[in-house]
C-alpha cells in the first residue's frame, strides 16, 4: 500500500515553507495598507498599492509563463524570491532612515509583482511535478488551507507586531520567514523538470501563441477563465472598499477591520477542510458556479445594508466559506487538463486573462468611492431613502457601492452559469 506522506514528502516541505513565507509577505502588505490609509485617508491611494502589484503581473504574465517553461523551475523560484526579498529590505532601510515616501511603496509593489509574475507559473509546474495525480484535489485543499490560515492569522499577527514595533517589526518577520523558505528550497527540495518536447524549445512568441491556442481549443476552461475574470473585477472592487468603509464607520476601525478579516479567514479555513475531505463532485464546473453564486449573493448585501460589525463578520463568513472549494475544483480541472510541459505557458495566459481585471477593480473601487459614491451620499438629506438604506457620513457611499457590487456579482454568476450549464468535467 502506498504511503501518502512518503509520496508527498517533498511537496509538503515546499508547501509548508512557502506558505510561511507568504504569511510574512501578507503581513507586510496588510501593515502598509493600514499605514497608508491612516496617513492619507484615501481609498484610491491605498488601492493603488495593489494596482501596482498586479499591473506588471497582468501585463507580463503571458510572456513569463513561456519563459518559465524554458527555464529551470527551482532556480527561477529561488531567484525571484531573492529579488522580492531585496525589495523588502529596501523598504526596511527606507523606514529606518525615515526616508519612505508614497512612490517608494508603489515602486516596491510593482517590482514584487513583476517577480511574482515569473515565479508563479514556475511554482505551479514544480508543484505538479511533485504531486501524484491521485492527490490533486487533496493538495488543492492544502493550498486553500494555507491561504485560509494566512487570511486568519495575517490581521492578528500583523496588528500585534504593528502595535509593538511598527512597520519595521512586520517587515523583519517577513524577512525571517523568507529566509526559512529560501534555504529549505535551496538545500532540501529536489524539483524534477518536465520532459522537454519540441514545443518547449520554440520561440517566445510561438510559445505564447501555443498557450493561447490551447485555451481556445478548450472552451470549458476558457469560459471558466472569463467567468472568474468578471468575479475578480467585482471582488477586487470589494477589497478596495472594505477598509474604506470599516475604518470610516466603525468606532475602533483597525480592530474591527482585523476582526472582519479574521472571520473571513476562519470561514476560508473551514472551507479548506471541506475542500480537502469532500468527495469529488459529479460536475466540477457546476460546483464552481454554485460556490461563487452563494458568495456573491450574500456578503456584499450584508455589508451594504448594516452598520453592525457582527453582521459584517457574518457576511465575511458567507462570502468566504465556499471559495476554497471553488478553487480546489478549478485547480483539479486545470492540472488534469493541461499537459505538464505546457503548464507554464497556459497558466501564464490564464493569469493574464483571468487576473487583468484585478487592478482594474481596485482602481475602479477607489475612484468610485472617492469621486462618485461618497460625494453623492454626502449630499443626501437625513430623511432620504438612500440614507435610510446606507446610513450617513463617511462610509455610507462605500456601503452603497457594496449593494451595486452585490447586484453585479449575482448577474455575472447567473449569466455564466447559463453558458456553462451543459459543460462537463
C-alpha positions as CSV (number, residue, x, y, z in Angstrom):
1,X,0.0,0.0,0.0
2,X,1.3,3.4,-1.0
3,X,2.3,5.8,1.8
4,X,0.8,9.3,1.1
5,X,3.3,11.1,3.4
6,X,6.3,9.5,1.7
7,X,4.9,10.2,-1.8
8,X,4.1,13.8,-0.9
9,X,7.2,14.5,1.3
10,X,8.9,17.0,-1.0
11,X,5.7,18.7,-1.9
12,X,4.6,19.0,1.8
13,X,8.0,20.6,2.6
14,X,7.7,23.0,-0.3
15,X,4.1,23.9,0.6
16,X,4.7,24.4,4.3
17,X,7.7,26.7,4.0
18,X,6.4,28.7,1.0
19,X,3.1,29.2,2.9
20,X,5.1,30.5,5.9
21,X,6.9,33.0,3.6
22,X,3.6,34.0,2.1
23,X,2.3,34.7,5.6
24,X,5.2,37.1,6.2
25,X,4.6,38.9,2.9
26,X,0.8,39.2,3.6
27,X,1.5,40.7,7.0
28,X,3.8,43.3,5.3
29,X,1.1,44.2,2.8
30,X,-1.5,44.4,5.5
31,X,0.6,46.7,7.6
32,X,1.3,49.0,4.7
33,X,-2.4,49.3,3.9
34,X,-3.1,50.4,7.5
35,X,-0.2,52.8,7.5
36,X,-1.1,54.4,4.1
37,X,-4.9,54.7,4.8
38,X,-4.3,56.2,8.3
39,X,-1.9,58.7,6.8
40,X,-3.8,59.6,3.6
41,X,-7.5,58.8,4.3
42,X,-7.8,58.0,0.6
43,X,-9.2,54.7,-0.7
44,X,-7.8,55.4,-4.1
45,X,-4.2,55.9,-2.9
46,X,-4.5,52.7,-0.8
47,X,-6.0,50.8,-3.7
48,X,-3.1,51.9,-5.9
49,X,-0.7,49.7,-3.8
50,X,-2.5,46.6,-5.2
51,X,-2.8,48.1,-8.7
52,X,1.0,48.5,-8.7
53,X,1.4,44.9,-7.6
54,X,-1.0,43.4,-10.2
55,X,-0.2,45.7,-13.2
56,X,3.1,44.1,-14.1
57,X,1.7,40.7,-13.2
58,X,-1.1,41.1,-15.8
59,X,1.0,42.8,-18.5
60,X,3.9,40.4,-18.4
61,X,2.3,37.1,-17.3
62,X,1.6,36.0,-20.9
63,X,5.3,36.0,-21.6
64,X,6.6,34.9,-18.2
65,X,4.9,31.5,-18.4
66,X,6.5,30.8,-21.8
67,X,9.9,31.7,-20.3
68,X,9.1,29.5,-17.3
69,X,8.6,26.5,-19.5
70,X,12.1,27.0,-20.9
71,X,13.9,27.8,-17.6
72,X,14.8,25.6,-14.6
73,X,11.8,25.8,-12.2
74,X,13.7,25.6,-8.9
75,X,16.3,28.2,-10.0
76,X,13.6,30.5,-11.2
77,X,11.7,30.3,-7.9
78,X,14.8,31.0,-5.9
79,X,16.0,34.0,-8.0
80,X,12.5,35.6,-8.0
81,X,12.1,35.1,-4.2
82,X,15.5,36.5,-3.6
83,X,14.8,39.6,-5.7
84,X,11.5,40.2,-3.9
85,X,13.2,39.9,-0.6
86,X,15.7,42.6,-1.6
87,X,12.9,45.0,-2.3
88,X,11.5,44.3,1.2
89,X,15.0,45.0,2.6
90,X,14.9,48.3,0.7
91,X,11.6,49.2,2.3
92,X,13.0,48.3,5.7
93,X,16.0,50.6,5.2
94,X,13.8,53.5,3.9
95,X,11.6,53.2,7.0
96,X,14.5,53.0,9.5
97,X,16.1,56.1,7.9
98,X,12.7,57.9,7.8
99,X,13.0,58.4,4.0
100,X,10.0,56.3,2.9
101,X,7.7,58.1,0.5
102,X,4.5,57.0,-1.2
103,X,6.2,56.5,-4.6
104,X,8.7,54.1,-2.9
105,X,5.8,51.9,-1.9
106,X,4.3,51.9,-5.4
107,X,7.7,51.1,-7.0
108,X,8.4,48.3,-4.5
109,X,5.0,46.7,-5.0
110,X,5.5,46.9,-8.8
111,X,8.8,45.1,-8.6
112,X,7.4,42.5,-6.3
113,X,4.5,42.0,-8.8
114,X,7.0,41.5,-11.6
115,X,8.9,38.8,-9.7
116,X,5.6,37.1,-8.8
117,X,4.8,37.1,-12.5
118,X,7.7,34.8,-13.3
119,X,7.7,32.9,-10.0
120,X,4.0,31.8,-10.0
121,X,3.9,29.7,-13.2
122,X,7.3,28.1,-12.2
123,X,5.8,27.2,-8.8
124,X,2.7,25.7,-10.4
125,X,4.7,23.5,-12.6
126,X,7.0,22.5,-9.8
127,X,4.0,21.5,-7.7
128,X,2.6,19.4,-10.5
129,X,5.9,17.6,-10.8
130,X,5.9,16.8,-7.1
131,X,2.3,15.7,-6.7
132,X,0.9,12.3,-7.9
133,X,-2.2,12.8,-9.9
134,X,-4.5,11.0,-7.4
135,X,-3.7,13.6,-4.8
136,X,-4.5,16.7,-6.9
137,X,-7.8,17.5,-5.0
138,X,-6.3,16.9,-1.5
139,X,-3.3,19.0,-2.2
140,X,-5.5,21.7,-3.7
141,X,-7.3,21.6,-0.4
142,X,-4.0,22.0,1.4
143,X,-3.2,25.1,-0.7
144,X,-6.6,26.5,0.2
145,X,-5.9,25.7,3.9
146,X,-2.6,27.6,3.9
147,X,-4.2,30.6,2.2
148,X,-7.1,30.5,4.7
149,X,-4.7,30.3,7.7
150,X,-2.8,33.3,6.2
151,X,-6.1,35.2,5.9
152,X,-6.9,34.2,9.5
153,X,-3.5,35.0,11.0
154,X,-2.4,37.9,9.0
155,X,-4.6,40.6,10.6
156,X,-4.0,39.3,14.1
157,X,-0.2,38.9,13.9
158,X,0.3,42.0,11.8
159,X,-1.7,44.1,14.1
160,X,0.2,42.9,17.2
161,X,3.5,43.4,15.5
162,X,2.4,46.8,14.1
163,X,1.3,47.9,17.6
164,X,4.5,46.7,19.3
165,X,7.1,47.7,16.8
166,X,5.5,49.5,13.9
167,X,6.0,48.6,10.2
168,X,9.7,47.6,10.8
169,X,8.7,44.7,13.1
170,X,6.3,43.4,10.5
171,X,9.0,43.6,7.7
172,X,11.6,41.9,9.9
173,X,9.3,39.0,10.5
174,X,8.6,38.8,6.7
175,X,12.4,38.5,6.1
176,X,12.8,35.8,8.6
177,X,10.0,33.7,7.0
178,X,11.5,34.3,3.6
179,X,14.9,33.0,4.8
180,X,13.4,29.8,6.1
181,X,11.6,29.1,2.8
182,X,14.6,30.0,0.6
183,X,17.1,27.8,2.5
184,X,14.6,24.9,2.5
185,X,14.0,25.0,-1.2
186,X,17.7,25.5,-2.0
187,X,19.1,22.7,0.1
188,X,16.3,20.1,0.7
189,X,13.8,20.0,-2.1
190,X,14.7,18.5,-5.5
191,X,12.3,19.6,-8.2
192,X,12.3,17.4,-11.4
193,X,11.8,19.1,-14.7
194,X,9.0,18.1,-17.1
195,X,10.0,16.1,-20.1
196,X,11.0,18.5,-22.9
197,X,9.3,18.4,-26.2
198,X,9.9,20.3,-29.4
199,X,7.3,22.8,-28.3
200,X,9.3,23.6,-25.2
201,X,12.2,24.8,-27.5
202,X,10.1,27.1,-29.7
203,X,10.5,30.8,-29.8
204,X,9.0,33.1,-27.1
205,X,6.2,34.4,-29.3
206,X,5.4,30.9,-30.6
207,X,5.2,29.7,-27.0
208,X,2.7,32.4,-26.2
209,X,0.6,31.6,-29.3
210,X,0.6,27.9,-28.4
211,X,-0.7,28.7,-24.9
212,X,-3.5,30.8,-26.3
213,X,-4.3,28.2,-28.8
214,X,-4.6,25.5,-26.1
215,X,-7.1,27.7,-24.3
216,X,-9.0,28.4,-27.5
217,X,-9.3,24.7,-28.1
218,X,-10.6,24.0,-24.6
219,X,-13.8,26.1,-24.4
220,X,-14.8,25.0,-21.0
221,X,-11.6,26.2,-19.4
222,X,-11.7,29.4,-21.4
223,X,-15.3,30.2,-20.3
224,X,-14.3,29.5,-16.7
225,X,-11.4,31.9,-17.0
226,X,-13.7,34.6,-18.4
227,X,-16.2,33.9,-15.6
228,X,-13.6,34.3,-13.0
229,X,-12.3,37.5,-14.7
230,X,-15.7,39.0,-14.1
231,X,-15.8,37.8,-10.5
232,X,-12.3,39.2,-9.9
233,X,-13.3,42.6,-11.1
234,X,-16.1,42.7,-8.5
235,X,-14.1,41.1,-5.7
236,X,-11.2,43.5,-6.2
237,X,-13.5,46.5,-6.0
238,X,-14.9,44.9,-2.8
239,X,-11.3,44.6,-1.4
240,X,-10.7,48.3,-2.2
241,X,-13.9,49.3,-0.5
242,X,-13.7,47.1,2.7
243,X,-11.0,49.1,4.6
244,X,-12.6,52.4,3.5
245,X,-16.0,51.5,4.9
246,X,-14.9,49.8,8.1
247,X,-12.2,52.3,9.0
248,X,-14.7,55.1,8.4
249,X,-17.8,53.7,10.0
250,X,-16.6,51.6,13.0
251,X,-15.7,53.3,16.3
252,X,-12.5,51.3,16.6
253,X,-11.8,50.9,12.9
254,X,-8.5,49.0,12.9
255,X,-9.6,46.4,15.4
256,X,-12.9,45.9,13.6
257,X,-11.2,45.5,10.2
258,X,-9.0,42.9,11.8
259,X,-12.0,41.1,13.3
260,X,-13.9,41.0,10.0
261,X,-10.7,39.7,8.2
262,X,-10.3,37.1,11.0
263,X,-13.8,35.8,10.4
264,X,-13.2,35.7,6.7
265,X,-10.0,33.7,7.3
266,X,-11.8,31.4,9.7
267,X,-14.5,30.7,7.1
268,X,-11.9,30.1,4.4
269,X,-10.2,27.7,6.8
270,X,-13.4,25.8,7.3
271,X,-13.9,25.8,3.6
272,X,-10.4,24.4,3.0
273,X,-11.3,21.5,5.2
274,X,-14.4,20.9,3.2
275,X,-12.3,21.0,0.0
276,X,-9.8,18.6,1.4
277,X,-12.2,15.9,2.6
278,X,-15.3,16.3,0.4
279,X,-15.8,13.6,-2.2
280,X,-15.2,14.7,-5.8
281,X,-18.4,16.4,-7.2
282,X,-20.1,14.9,-10.2
283,X,-19.6,18.1,-12.1
284,X,-16.8,20.4,-11.0
285,X,-17.9,23.2,-13.2
286,X,-21.3,23.3,-11.6
287,X,-19.6,23.2,-8.1
288,X,-17.6,26.3,-9.1
289,X,-20.7,28.2,-10.3
290,X,-22.8,27.4,-7.1
291,X,-19.9,28.3,-4.8
292,X,-19.5,31.7,-6.4
293,X,-23.2,32.4,-6.5
294,X,-23.5,31.8,-2.8
295,X,-20.6,34.2,-2.1
296,X,-21.8,37.0,-4.4
297,X,-25.4,36.8,-3.3
298,X,-24.7,37.2,0.5
299,X,-21.6,39.2,1.7
300,X,-21.9,42.4,-0.4
301,X,-25.6,42.9,0.6
302,X,-24.9,42.2,4.3
303,X,-22.1,44.9,4.3
304,X,-24.3,47.3,2.3
305,X,-27.4,47.3,4.5
306,X,-26.0,47.1,8.0
307,X,-23.8,49.1,10.4
308,X,-23.3,46.2,12.7
309,X,-19.8,44.6,13.0
310,X,-21.5,41.4,13.9
311,X,-23.4,41.4,10.6
312,X,-20.2,42.3,8.7
313,X,-18.5,39.3,10.3
314,X,-21.4,37.0,9.3
315,X,-21.1,38.4,5.8
316,X,-17.4,37.6,5.7
317,X,-18.2,34.0,6.7
318,X,-20.8,33.7,3.9
319,X,-18.5,35.3,1.4
320,X,-15.5,33.1,2.0
321,X,-16.9,29.7,3.2
322,X,-17.0,28.1,-0.3
323,X,-14.2,29.9,-2.0
324,X,-11.6,27.3,-1.2
325,X,-13.9,24.6,-2.5
326,X,-14.3,26.5,-5.7
327,X,-10.6,27.0,-6.0
328,X,-9.9,23.3,-5.4
329,X,-12.2,22.2,-8.2
330,X,-10.8,24.7,-10.6
331,X,-7.3,23.6,-9.7
332,X,-8.1,19.9,-10.4
333,X,-9.7,20.9,-13.8
334,X,-6.6,22.8,-14.8
335,X,-3.9,20.3,-13.6
336,X,-5.8,17.4,-15.1
337,X,-6.4,19.0,-18.5
338,X,-3.1,20.9,-19.2
339,X,-0.1,18.8,-20.3
340,X,2.8,19.3,-17.8
341,X,5.2,20.5,-20.5
342,X,2.7,23.3,-21.4
343,X,1.5,24.3,-18.0
344,X,3.8,27.3,-17.6
345,X,2.6,29.0,-20.8
346,X,-1.0,28.0,-20.4
347,X,-1.1,29.1,-16.7
348,X,0.5,32.4,-17.8
349,X,-2.1,33.0,-20.5
350,X,-4.8,32.1,-18.0
351,X,-3.2,34.6,-15.4
352,X,-3.3,37.4,-17.9
353,X,-6.9,36.7,-19.0
354,X,-8.3,35.9,-15.5
355,X,-6.4,38.5,-13.4
356,X,-6.2,41.6,-15.6
357,X,-9.5,42.7,-14.0
358,X,-8.0,42.8,-10.5
359,X,-6.0,46.1,-10.9
360,X,-8.9,47.5,-12.8
361,X,-11.3,46.5,-10.0
362,X,-9.1,48.1,-7.3
363,X,-8.7,51.3,-9.3
364,X,-12.4,51.3,-10.1
365,X,-13.3,50.8,-6.5
366,X,-11.0,53.6,-5.3
367,X,-12.3,56.0,-7.9
368,X,-16.0,55.2,-7.3
369,X,-15.6,55.6,-3.5
370,X,-13.6,58.9,-3.6
371,X,-15.1,60.6,-6.6
372,X,-18.7,59.2,-7.0
373,X,-20.4,57.4,-4.2
374,X,-19.0,59.2,-1.1
375,X,-19.6,62.7,-2.6
376,X,-23.1,61.6,-3.8
377,X,-24.1,60.3,-0.4
378,X,-22.7,63.3,1.4
379,X,-25.3,65.4,-0.4
380,X,-28.3,63.3,0.6
381,X,-30.8,64.6,3.2
382,X,-31.1,62.9,6.5
383,X,-34.6,61.6,5.7
384,X,-33.8,60.4,2.1
385,X,-34.4,56.7,1.2
386,X,-30.7,56.2,0.4
387,X,-29.7,57.5,3.8
388,X,-32.2,55.1,5.4
389,X,-30.6,52.2,3.4
390,X,-26.9,53.0,3.7
391,X,-26.5,55.4,6.6
392,X,-25.0,58.9,6.6
393,X,-21.5,60.3,7.0
394,X,-18.2,58.9,5.6
395,X,-18.6,55.3,4.7
396,X,-22.2,55.5,3.5
397,X,-21.2,55.9,-0.1
398,X,-19.0,52.8,0.2
399,X,-22.0,50.9,1.6
400,X,-23.9,51.9,-1.5
401,X,-21.1,50.6,-3.7
402,X,-21.4,47.2,-1.9
403,X,-25.0,47.0,-2.9
404,X,-24.1,47.7,-6.6
405,X,-21.3,45.1,-6.4
406,X,-23.8,42.5,-5.0
407,X,-26.2,43.0,-7.9
408,X,-23.3,42.8,-10.4
409,X,-21.9,39.6,-8.8
410,X,-25.2,37.8,-8.9
411,X,-25.7,38.9,-12.5
412,X,-22.3,37.6,-13.6
413,X,-22.9,34.2,-11.8
414,X,-26.3,33.7,-13.4
415,X,-25.1,34.6,-17.0
416,X,-22.1,32.3,-16.9
417,X,-24.0,29.5,-15.1
418,X,-26.3,29.5,-18.1
419,X,-23.3,29.5,-20.6
420,X,-21.7,26.6,-18.7
421,X,-24.8,24.6,-17.9
422,X,-24.1,21.9,-20.4
423,X,-20.3,21.8,-19.6
424,X,-18.8,18.6,-18.1
425,X,-15.5,17.9,-16.4
